[in-house]
Amino acid sequence: MLDRFVTAVKKNMSNLDFVALSDILDSLAQVYFLPKNAEEFFEQLHMEMLRKLPTLKTSHVHNANRKLLLTAFHFAVFGRYPETLIKLTLEDKQFINNRSGSRFFMKDLCKAVSIERPDLLPPSIPTEMFMDTKPPQIYAFEKDVRHFLTNLVGGYHNYSLISSPVRNFPVFLLRMRLDGELLPATRHPSFIPPHMHQMIQNVAVVPLPRSRFCIGSRHAIGKTRLVLRLLRAQGARVVVVPHFDWDGKSSARKINLLRSKIFTQKADDTVE
């Protein structure tokens, strides 16, 4: 169905204004649908958006600048950072204001750009846009994963609860020597820098409840994939705990799953 949708979009792209094109990108990013010939499609979409950019200011959309911000963010979901759109968005001072309802998206975009395209980050962005002001909220699923993780690694002192780079997902960060020995968590948790990866590795355990996937599917949504990609880009070995491998399983199965993924598995986890 989405293939037919994309085909129709490609045929009629020249007739669509910026808002319509942005909404199309939004819908594809939500479910993370990569069209056939994705590179060609996204480049065509990007060029058409640039051509239609003047129509954004005259459209019916209530806040044109917010639409531009969301467009840049949805491109980032696919690992794309169109320079003109990024520059226009990050230079907009209204989203830096604490009272802006779009500040959360602005912070996420700043973090994503700083990790994957730091060359596009203007020096005027305040450092507070990269800081987490409060720990992530954890709910029943994450609490259950934390309970078994704590038992496995011998206590809270062997891992840190941090926020994912974007979207504020709860992540349990472990620091481990290559022989499997865990290092105690630090007061201010951070990722081991790349020059130390031959001795110590970052292990990011990411619980993935049902809300991180498309409804009734094992296909991860766009923001889930963005989070995992940015964690990898920061030097973490990503371990995912999806709900379909966890819910309804015995305590022994849960412990064994975590033990295998953290201490035996060497490669990153991937999602469908």
Buried (B, 14 or more C-beta within 10 A) or exposed (E): EEEEBBEEBBEEBEEBBBBBBBBBBBBBBBBBBEBEEBEEBBEBBBEBBEEBBEBBEEBEBEEBBBBBBBBBBBBBBBBBBBEEBBEBBBEBEBBBEEEBEBBEBBBBBBBBBBBBBEEBBEEEBEEEBBEEEEEBEBEEBBEBBBEBBBEBBEEEEBBBBBBBBBBBBBBBBBBBEEEEEBEEBEEEBEBBEEEEBEEBBBBBBBBBBBEBBBEEEEBBBBBBBBBBBBBBEBBBBBBBBBBEBBEEEEEEEBBBBBBEBBEEEEEBBEBE
